[in-house]
Amino acid sequence: MWQDPIVKETRELREEYAEKFNHDPDAIFEDILKRQSQTEKRLVSLPPRKPLFKPKAA
């Protein structure tokens, strides 16, 4: 079966990153939040959109 080399590399990097935190999702999330707060890059923040229709009350 053919494997996409980009997907393979991405999965390997994800596994390597998860191993740093013993695959603990809480620790990974904390690291992401920490790294996000330390960046000087502008993060995308979109304004809320108005719904296209109002759902009918039950």
mmJSON file of the N, C-alpha and C atoms, coordinates in Angstrom:
{"data_MODEL":{"atom_site":{
"group_PDB":["ATOM","ATOM","ATOM","ATOM","ATOM","ATOM","ATOM","ATOM","ATOM","ATOM","ATOM","ATOM","ATOM","ATOM","ATOM","ATOM","ATOM","ATOM","ATOM","ATOM","ATOM","ATOM","ATOM","ATOM","ATOM","ATOM","ATOM","ATOM","ATOM","ATOM","ATOM","ATOM","ATOM","ATOM","ATOM","ATOM","ATOM","ATOM","ATOM","ATOM","ATOM","ATOM","ATOM","ATOM","ATOM","ATOM","ATOM","ATOM","ATOM","ATOM","ATOM","ATOM","ATOM","ATOM","ATOM","ATOM","ATOM","ATOM","ATOM","ATOM","ATOM","ATOM","ATOM","ATOM","ATOM","ATOM","ATOM","ATOM","ATOM","ATOM","ATOM","ATOM","ATOM","ATOM","ATOM","ATOM","ATOM","ATOM","ATOM","ATOM","ATOM","ATOM","ATOM","ATOM","ATOM","ATOM","ATOM","ATOM","ATOM","ATOM","ATOM","ATOM","ATOM","ATOM","ATOM","ATOM","ATOM","ATOM","ATOM","ATOM","ATOM","ATOM","ATOM","ATOM","ATOM","ATOM","ATOM","ATOM","ATOM","ATOM","ATOM","ATOM","ATOM","ATOM","ATOM","ATOM","ATOM","ATOM","ATOM","ATOM","ATOM","ATOM","ATOM","ATOM","ATOM","ATOM","ATOM","ATOM","ATOM","ATOM","ATOM","ATOM","ATOM","ATOM","ATOM","ATOM","ATOM","ATOM","ATOM","ATOM","ATOM","ATOM","ATOM","ATOM","ATOM","ATOM","ATOM","ATOM","ATOM","ATOM","ATOM","ATOM","ATOM","ATOM","ATOM","ATOM","ATOM","ATOM","ATOM","ATOM","ATOM","ATOM","ATOM","ATOM","ATOM","ATOM","ATOM","ATOM","ATOM","ATOM","ATOM","ATOM","ATOM","ATOM"],
"id":[1,2,3,4,5,6,7,8,9,10,11,12,13,14,15,16,17,18,19,20,21,22,23,24,25,26,27,28,29,30,31,32,33,34,35,36,37,38,39,40,41,42,43,44,45,46,47,48,49,50,51,52,53,54,55,56,57,58,59,60,61,62,63,64,65,66,67,68,69,70,71,72,73,74,75,76,77,78,79,80,81,82,83,84,85,86,87,88,89,90,91,92,93,94,95,96,97,98,99,100,101,102,103,104,105,106,107,108,109,110,111,112,113,114,115,116,117,118,119,120,121,122,123,124,125,126,127,128,129,130,131,132,133,134,135,136,137,138,139,140,141,142,143,144,145,146,147,148,149,150,151,152,153,154,155,156,157,158,159,160,161,162,163,164,165,166,167,168,169,170,171,172,173,174],
"type_symbol":["N","C","C","N","C","C","N","C","C","N","C","C","N","C","C","N","C","C","N","C","C","N","C","C","N","C","C","N","C","C","N","C","C","N","C","C","N","C","C","N","C","C","N","C","C","N","C","C","N","C","C","N","C","C","N","C","C","N","C","C","N","C","C","N","C","C","N","C","C","N","C","C","N","C","C","N","C","C","N","C","C","N","C","C","N","C","C","N","C","C","N","C","C","N","C","C","N","C","C","N","C","C","N","C","C","N","C","C","N","C","C","N","C","C","N","C","C","N","C","C","N","C","C","N","C","C","N","C","C","N","C","C","N","C","C","N","C","C","N","C","C","N","C","C","N","C","C","N","C","C","N","C","C","N","C","C","N","C","C","N","C","C","N","C","C","N","C","C","N","C","C","N","C","C"],
"label_atom_id":["N","CA","C","N","CA","C","N","CA","C","N","CA","C","N","CA","C","N","CA","C","N","CA","C","N","CA","C","N","CA","C","N","CA","C","N","CA","C","N","CA","C","N","CA","C","N","CA","C","N","CA","C","N","CA","C","N","CA","C","N","CA","C","N","CA","C","N","CA","C","N","CA","C","N","CA","C","N","CA","C","N","CA","C","N","CA","C","N","CA","C","N","CA","C","N","CA","C","N","CA","C","N","CA","C","N","CA","C","N","CA","C","N","CA","C","N","CA","C","N","CA","C","N","CA","C","N","CA","C","N","CA","C","N","CA","C","N","CA","C","N","CA","C","N","CA","C","N","CA","C","N","CA","C","N","CA","C","N","CA","C","N","CA","C","N","CA","C","N","CA","C","N","CA","C","N","CA","C","N","CA","C","N","CA","C","N","CA","C","N","CA","C","N","CA","C","N","CA","C","N","CA","C"],
"label_alt_id":[null,null,null,null,null,null,null,null,null,null,null,null,null,null,null,null,null,null,null,null,null,null,null,null,null,null,null,null,null,null,null,null,null,null,null,null,null,null,null,null,null,null,null,null,null,null,null,null,null,null,null,null,null,null,null,null,null,null,null,null,null,null,null,null,null,null,null,null,null,null,null,null,null,null,null,null,null,null,null,null,null,null,null,null,null,null,null,null,null,null,null,null,null,null,null,null,null,null,null,null,null,null,null,null,null,null,null,null,null,null,null,null,null,null,null,null,null,null,null,null,null,null,null,null,null,null,null,null,null,null,null,null,null,null,null,null,null,null,null,null,null,null,null,null,null,null,null,null,null,null,null,null,null,null,null,null,null,null,null,null,null,null,null,null,null,null,null,null,null,null,null,null,null,null],
"label_comp_id":["MET","MET","MET","TRP","TRP","TRP","GLN","GLN","GLN","ASP","ASP","ASP","PRO","PRO","PRO","ILE","ILE","ILE","VAL","VAL","VAL","LYS","LYS","LYS","GLU","GLU","GLU","THR","THR","THR","ARG","ARG","ARG","GLU","GLU","GLU","LEU","LEU","LEU","ARG","ARG","ARG","GLU","GLU","GLU","GLU","GLU","GLU","TYR","TYR","TYR","ALA","ALA","ALA","GLU","GLU","GLU","LYS","LYS","LYS","PHE","PHE","PHE","ASN","ASN","ASN","HIS","HIS","HIS","ASP","ASP","ASP","PRO","PRO","PRO","ASP","ASP","ASP","ALA","ALA","ALA","ILE","ILE","ILE","PHE","PHE","PHE","GLU","GLU","GLU","ASP","ASP","ASP","ILE","ILE","ILE","LEU","LEU","LEU","LYS","LYS","LYS","ARG","ARG","ARG","GLN","GLN","GLN","SER","SER","SER","GLN","GLN","GLN","THR","THR","THR","GLU","GLU","GLU","LYS","LYS","LYS","ARG","ARG","ARG","LEU","LEU","LEU","VAL","VAL","VAL","SER","SER","SER","LEU","LEU","LEU","PRO","PRO","PRO","PRO","PRO","PRO","ARG","ARG","ARG","LYS","LYS","LYS","PRO","PRO","PRO","LEU","LEU","LEU","PHE","PHE","PHE","LYS","LYS","LYS","PRO","PRO","PRO","LYS","LYS","LYS","ALA","ALA","ALA","ALA","ALA","ALA"],
"label_asym_id":["A","A","A","A","A","A","A","A","A","A","A","A","A","A","A","A","A","A","A","A","A","A","A","A","A","A","A","A","A","A","A","A","A","A","A","A","A","A","A","A","A","A","A","A","A","A","A","A","A","A","A","A","A","A","A","A","A","A","A","A","A","A","A","A","A","A","A","A","A","A","A","A","A","A","A","A","A","A","A","A","A","A","A","A","A","A","A","A","A","A","A","A","A","A","A","A","A","A","A","A","A","A","A","A","A","A","A","A","A","A","A","A","A","A","A","A","A","A","A","A","A","A","A","A","A","A","A","A","A","A","A","A","A","A","A","A","A","A","A","A","A","A","A","A","A","A","A","A","A","A","A","A","A","A","A","A","A","A","A","A","A","A","A","A","A","A","A","A","A","A","A","A","A","A"],
"label_entity_id":["1","1","1","1","1","1","1","1","1","1","1","1","1","1","1","1","1","1","1","1","1","1","1","1","1","1","1","1","1","1","1","1","1","1","1","1","1","1","1","1","1","1","1","1","1","1","1","1","1","1","1","1","1","1","1","1","1","1","1","1","1","1","1","1","1","1","1","1","1","1","1","1","1","1","1","1","1","1","1","1","1","1","1","1","1","1","1","1","1","1","1","1","1","1","1","1","1","1","1","1","1","1","1","1","1","1","1","1","1","1","1","1","1","1","1","1","1","1","1","1","1","1","1","1","1","1","1","1","1","1","1","1","1","1","1","1","1","1","1","1","1","1","1","1","1","1","1","1","1","1","1","1","1","1","1","1","1","1","1","1","1","1","1","1","1","1","1","1","1","1","1","1","1","1"],
"label_seq_id":[1,1,1,2,2,2,3,3,3,4,4,4,5,5,5,6,6,6,7,7,7,8,8,8,9,9,9,10,10,10,11,11,11,12,12,12,13,13,13,14,14,14,15,15,15,16,16,16,17,17,17,18,18,18,19,19,19,20,20,20,21,21,21,22,22,22,23,23,23,24,24,24,25,25,25,26,26,26,27,27,27,28,28,28,29,29,29,30,30,30,31,31,31,32,32,32,33,33,33,34,34,34,35,35,35,36,36,36,37,37,37,38,38,38,39,39,39,40,40,40,41,41,41,42,42,42,43,43,43,44,44,44,45,45,45,46,46,46,47,47,47,48,48,48,49,49,49,50,50,50,51,51,51,52,52,52,53,53,53,54,54,54,55,55,55,56,56,56,57,57,57,58,58,58],
"pdbx_PDB_ins_code":[null,null,null,null,null,null,null,null,null,null,null,null,null,null,null,null,null,null,null,null,null,null,null,null,null,null,null,null,null,null,null,null,null,null,null,null,null,null,null,null,null,null,null,null,null,null,null,null,null,null,null,null,null,null,null,null,null,null,null,null,null,null,null,null,null,null,null,null,null,null,null,null,null,null,null,null,null,null,null,null,null,null,null,null,null,null,null,null,null,null,null,null,null,null,null,null,null,null,null,null,null,null,null,null,null,null,null,null,null,null,null,null,null,null,null,null,null,null,null,null,null,null,null,null,null,null,null,null,null,null,null,null,null,null,null,null,null,null,null,null,null,null,null,null,null,null,null,null,null,null,null,null,null,null,null,null,null,null,null,null,null,null,null,null,null,null,null,null,null,null,null,null,null,null],
"Cartn_x":[0.846,0.0,0.89,0.542,1.312,1.079,2.16,2.064,2.573,1.821,2.212,3.367,4.508,5.661,5.404,4.554,4.259,3.43,2.448,1.624,2.483,3.365,4.249,5.126,5.727,6.581,5.788,4.582,3.73,3.395,3.053,2.724,3.941,5.103,6.322,6.625,6.461,6.693,5.68,4.431,3.389,3.725,4.178,4.539,5.741,6.711,7.893,7.502,6.603,6.137,5.37,4.505,3.713,4.609,5.671,6.588,7.262,7.474,8.082,7.24,5.939,5.009,4.364,5.005,4.474,3.039,2.725,1.404,0.294,0.621,-0.362,-1.015,-2.309,-2.954,-3.008,-3.137,-3.171,-1.829,-0.742,0.588,0.845,0.39,0.551,-0.231,-1.461,-2.292,-1.66,-1.123,-0.453,0.739,1.489,2.641,2.192,1.123,0.611,0.176,-0.541,-0.967,0.23,1.242,2.44,3.147,3.313,3.987,3.179,1.861,1.001,1.093,1.174,1.241,2.597,3.627,4.966,5.256,4.417,4.683,4.341,5.07,4.798,4.026,3.781,3.037,1.573,0.956,-0.467,-1.264,-2.114,-2.942,-4.27,-4.853,-6.116,-7.229,-8.012,-9.166,-10.281,-11.239,-12.321,-13.502,-14.207,-15.384,-16.494,-17.391,-18.486,-19.388,-19.905,-20.801,-22.246,-23.117,-24.544,-25.057,-25.947,-26.492,-27.306,-27.329,-28.062,-29.571,-29.973,-31.384,-31.543,-32.731,-33.008,-33.659,-33.123,-33.77,-35.127,-36.076,-37.406,-37.368,-38.024,-38.082,-38.975,-38.557,-39.336,-40.503],
"Cartn_y":[-1.178,0.0,1.239,2.217,3.446,4.319,4.936,5.845,7.215,8.215,9.59,9.964,10.402,10.718,11.893,12.836,13.975,13.522,12.664,12.13,11.295,10.491,9.655,10.525,11.562,12.446,13.155,13.61,14.293,13.374,12.134,11.171,10.854,10.769,10.519,11.689,12.906,14.08,14.157,13.815,13.817,12.79,11.623,10.583,11.02,11.631,12.124,13.194,14.085,15.14,14.533,13.564,12.931,12.157,11.565,10.814,11.725,12.987,13.926,14.085,13.834,14.028,12.714,11.589,10.266,10.092,10.667,10.572,11.083,11.998,12.575,13.77,13.651,14.748,16.049,15.967,17.19,17.917,17.172,17.777,18.369,17.678,18.184,19.485,19.513,20.713,21.878,21.616,22.673,23.228,22.357,22.808,23.667,23.267,24.042,25.424,25.489,26.782,27.657,27.049,27.795,28.347,27.51,27.947,29.012,28.879,29.85,31.213,31.226,32.5,33.176,32.425,32.977,33.513,33.213,33.636,35.111,35.744,37.136,37.232,36.09,36.075,36.383,37.014,37.313,36.039,35.684,34.503,34.904,34.002,34.288,34.357,35.417,35.573,36.166,35.346,35.794,36.26,37.287,37.745,36.694,36.665,35.684,35.984,34.929,35.088,34.971,35.674,35.557,34.27,33.568,32.341,32.644,31.694,31.88,31.777,31.031,30.881,30.677,30.947,30.739,29.366,28.527,27.224,27.427,26.589,26.656,26.079,26.749,26.257,25.031,24.063,22.82,22.971],
"Cartn_z":[0.0,0.0,0.0,-0.814,-0.924,0.295,0.79,1.927,1.521,1.899,1.608,2.532,1.989,2.83,3.771,3.38,4.249,5.436,5.178,6.267,7.204,6.641,7.453,8.357,7.793,8.578,9.674,9.338,10.314,11.473,11.181,12.235,13.103,12.485,13.256,14.19,13.694,14.532,15.673,15.378,16.413,17.494,17.096,18.06,18.902,18.26,18.97,19.999,19.617,20.516,21.695,21.421,22.479,23.451,22.962,23.825,24.854,24.506,25.449,26.703,26.579,27.688,28.129,27.797,28.135,27.651,26.525,25.903,26.82,27.729,28.645,27.961,27.605,26.873,27.668,28.99,29.793,29.736,29.8,29.736,28.347,27.322,25.959,25.795,26.307,26.204,26.952,28.146,28.914,28.145,27.487,26.705,25.53,24.884,23.755,24.223,25.344,25.874,26.242,26.844,27.227,25.992,24.98,23.764,23.04,23.076,22.415,23.098,24.423,25.143,24.98,24.632,24.497,23.096,22.142,20.777,20.583,19.712,19.373,18.062,17.449,16.196,16.473,15.513,15.639,15.368,16.303,16.137,15.519,14.794,14.123,15.153,15.084,15.943,15.098,14.773,13.915,14.753,14.297,15.029,14.927,15.899,15.821,14.626,14.023,12.884,13.346,12.671,12.952,12.32,13.009,12.428,11.163,10.245,9.015,9.23,10.246,10.546,12.054,12.537,13.958,14.122,15.011,15.229,15.908,15.533,16.128,17.53,18.469,19.844,19.894,20.688,20.789,21.724],
"occupancy":[1.0,1.0,1.0,1.0,1.0,1.0,1.0,1.0,1.0,1.0,1.0,1.0,1.0,1.0,1.0,1.0,1.0,1.0,1.0,1.0,1.0,1.0,1.0,1.0,1.0,1.0,1.0,1.0,1.0,1.0,1.0,1.0,1.0,1.0,1.0,1.0,1.0,1.0,1.0,1.0,1.0,1.0,1.0,1.0,1.0,1.0,1.0,1.0,1.0,1.0,1.0,1.0,1.0,1.0,1.0,1.0,1.0,1.0,1.0,1.0,1.0,1.0,1.0,1.0,1.0,1.0,1.0,1.0,1.0,1.0,1.0,1.0,1.0,1.0,1.0,1.0,1.0,1.0,1.0,1.0,1.0,1.0,1.0,1.0,1.0,1.0,1.0,1.0,1.0,1.0,1.0,1.0,1.0,1.0,1.0,1.0,1.0,1.0,1.0,1.0,1.0,1.0,1.0,1.0,1.0,1.0,1.0,1.0,1.0,1.0,1.0,1.0,1.0,1.0,1.0,1.0,1.0,1.0,1.0,1.0,1.0,1.0,1.0,1.0,1.0,1.0,1.0,1.0,1.0,1.0,1.0,1.0,1.0,1.0,1.0,1.0,1.0,1.0,1.0,1.0,1.0,1.0,1.0,1.0,1.0,1.0,1.0,1.0,1.0,1.0,1.0,1.0,1.0,1.0,1.0,1.0,1.0,1.0,1.0,1.0,1.0,1.0,1.0,1.0,1.0,1.0,1.0,1.0,1.0,1.0,1.0,1.0,1.0,1.0],
"B_iso_or_equiv":[0.0,0.0,0.0,0.0,0.0,0.0,0.0,0.0,0.0,0.0,0.0,0.0,0.0,0.0,0.0,0.0,0.0,0.0,0.0,0.0,0.0,0.0,0.0,0.0,0.0,0.0,0.0,0.0,0.0,0.0,0.0,0.0,0.0,0.0,0.0,0.0,0.0,0.0,0.0,0.0,0.0,0.0,0.0,0.0,0.0,0.0,0.0,0.0,0.0,0.0,0.0,0.0,0.0,0.0,0.0,0.0,0.0,0.0,0.0,0.0,0.0,0.0,0.0,0.0,0.0,0.0,0.0,0.0,0.0,0.0,0.0,0.0,0.0,0.0,0.0,0.0,0.0,0.0,0.0,0.0,0.0,0.0,0.0,0.0,0.0,0.0,0.0,0.0,0.0,0.0,0.0,0.0,0.0,0.0,0.0,0.0,0.0,0.0,0.0,0.0,0.0,0.0,0.0,0.0,0.0,0.0,0.0,0.0,0.0,0.0,0.0,0.0,0.0,0.0,0.0,0.0,0.0,0.0,0.0,0.0,0.0,0.0,0.0,0.0,0.0,0.0,0.0,0.0,0.0,0.0,0.0,0.0,0.0,0.0,0.0,0.0,0.0,0.0,0.0,0.0,0.0,0.0,0.0,0.0,0.0,0.0,0.0,0.0,0.0,0.0,0.0,0.0,0.0,0.0,0.0,0.0,0.0,0.0,0.0,0.0,0.0,0.0,0.0,0.0,0.0,0.0,0.0,0.0,0.0,0.0,0.0,0.0,0.0,0.0],
"pdbx_formal_charge":[null,null,null,null,null,null,null,null,null,null,null,null,null,null,null,null,null,null,null,null,null,null,null,null,null,null,null,null,null,null,null,null,null,null,null,null,null,null,null,null,null,null,null,null,null,null,null,null,null,null,null,null,null,null,null,null,null,null,null,null,null,null,null,null,null,null,null,null,null,null,null,null,null,null,null,null,null,null,null,null,null,null,null,null,null,null,null,null,null,null,null,null,null,null,null,null,null,null,null,null,null,null,null,null,null,null,null,null,null,null,null,null,null,null,null,null,null,null,null,null,null,null,null,null,null,null,null,null,null,null,null,null,null,null,null,null,null,null,null,null,null,null,null,null,null,null,null,null,null,null,null,null,null,null,null,null,null,null,null,null,null,null,null,null,null,null,null,null,null,null,null,null,null,null],
"auth_seq_id":[1,1,1,2,2,2,3,3,3,4,4,4,5,5,5,6,6,6,7,7,7,8,8,8,9,9,9,10,10,10,11,11,11,12,12,12,13,13,13,14,14,14,15,15,15,16,16,16,17,17,17,18,18,18,19,19,19,20,20,20,21,21,21,22,22,22,23,23,23,24,24,24,25,25,25,26,26,26,27,27,27,28,28,28,29,29,29,30,30,30,31,31,31,32,32,32,33,33,33,34,34,34,35,35,35,36,36,36,37,37,37,38,38,38,39,39,39,40,40,40,41,41,41,42,42,42,43,43,43,44,44,44,45,45,45,46,46,46,47,47,47,48,48,48,49,49,49,50,50,50,51,51,51,52,52,52,53,53,53,54,54,54,55,55,55,56,56,56,57,57,57,58,58,58],
"auth_comp_id":["MET","MET","MET","TRP","TRP","TRP","GLN","GLN","GLN","ASP","ASP","ASP","PRO","PRO","PRO","ILE","ILE","ILE","VAL","VAL","VAL","LYS","LYS","LYS","GLU","GLU","GLU","THR","THR","THR","ARG","ARG","ARG","GLU","GLU","GLU","LEU","LEU","LEU","ARG","ARG","ARG","GLU","GLU","GLU","GLU","GLU","GLU","TYR","TYR","TYR","ALA","ALA","ALA","GLU","GLU","GLU","LYS","LYS","LYS","PHE","PHE","PHE","ASN","ASN","ASN","HIS","HIS","HIS","ASP","ASP","ASP","PRO","PRO","PRO","ASP","ASP","ASP","ALA","ALA","ALA","ILE","ILE","ILE","PHE","PHE","PHE","GLU","GLU","GLU","ASP","ASP","ASP","ILE","ILE","ILE","LEU","LEU","LEU","LYS","LYS","LYS","ARG","ARG","ARG","GLN","GLN","GLN","SER","SER","SER","GLN","GLN","GLN","THR","THR","THR","GLU","GLU","GLU","LYS","LYS","LYS","ARG","ARG","ARG","LEU","LEU","LEU","VAL","VAL","VAL","SER","SER","SER","LEU","LEU","LEU","PRO","PRO","PRO","PRO","PRO","PRO","ARG","ARG","ARG","LYS","LYS","LYS","PRO","PRO","PRO","LEU","LEU","LEU","PHE","PHE","PHE","LYS","LYS","LYS","PRO","PRO","PRO","LYS","LYS","LYS","ALA","ALA","ALA","ALA","ALA","ALA"],
"auth_asym_id":["A","A","A","A","A","A","A","A","A","A","A","A","A","A","A","A","A","A","A","A","A","A","A","A","A","A","A","A","A","A","A","A","A","A","A","A","A","A","A","A","A","A","A","A","A","A","A","A","A","A","A","A","A","A","A","A","A","A","A","A","A","A","A","A","A","A","A","A","A","A","A","A","A","A","A","A","A","A","A","A","A","A","A","A","A","A","A","A","A","A","A","A","A","A","A","A","A","A","A","A","A","A","A","A","A","A","A","A","A","A","A","A","A","A","A","A","A","A","A","A","A","A","A","A","A","A","A","A","A","A","A","A","A","A","A","A","A","A","A","A","A","A","A","A","A","A","A","A","A","A","A","A","A","A","A","A","A","A","A","A","A","A","A","A","A","A","A","A","A","A","A","A","A","A"],
"auth_atom_id":["N","CA","C","N","CA","C","N","CA","C","N","CA","C","N","CA","C","N","CA","C","N","CA","C","N","CA","C","N","CA","C","N","CA","C","N","CA","C","N","CA","C","N","CA","C","N","CA","C","N","CA","C","N","CA","C","N","CA","C","N","CA","C","N","CA","C","N","CA","C","N","CA","C","N","CA","C","N","CA","C","N","CA","C","N","CA","C","N","CA","C","N","CA","C","N","CA","C","N","CA","C","N","CA","C","N","CA","C","N","CA","C","N","CA","C","N","CA","C","N","CA","C","N","CA","C","N","CA","C","N","CA","C","N","CA","C","N","CA","C","N","CA","C","N","CA","C","N","CA","C","N","CA","C","N","CA","C","N","CA","C","N","CA","C","N","CA","C","N","CA","C","N","CA","C","N","CA","C","N","CA","C","N","CA","C","N","CA","C","N","CA","C","N","CA","C","N","CA","C","N","CA","C"],
"pdbx_PDB_model_num":[1,1,1,1,1,1,1,1,1,1,1,1,1,1,1,1,1,1,1,1,1,1,1,1,1,1,1,1,1,1,1,1,1,1,1,1,1,1,1,1,1,1,1,1,1,1,1,1,1,1,1,1,1,1,1,1,1,1,1,1,1,1,1,1,1,1,1,1,1,1,1,1,1,1,1,1,1,1,1,1,1,1,1,1,1,1,1,1,1,1,1,1,1,1,1,1,1,1,1,1,1,1,1,1,1,1,1,1,1,1,1,1,1,1,1,1,1,1,1,1,1,1,1,1,1,1,1,1,1,1,1,1,1,1,1,1,1,1,1,1,1,1,1,1,1,1,1,1,1,1,1,1,1,1,1,1,1,1,1,1,1,1,1,1,1,1,1,1,1,1,1,1,1,1]
}}}
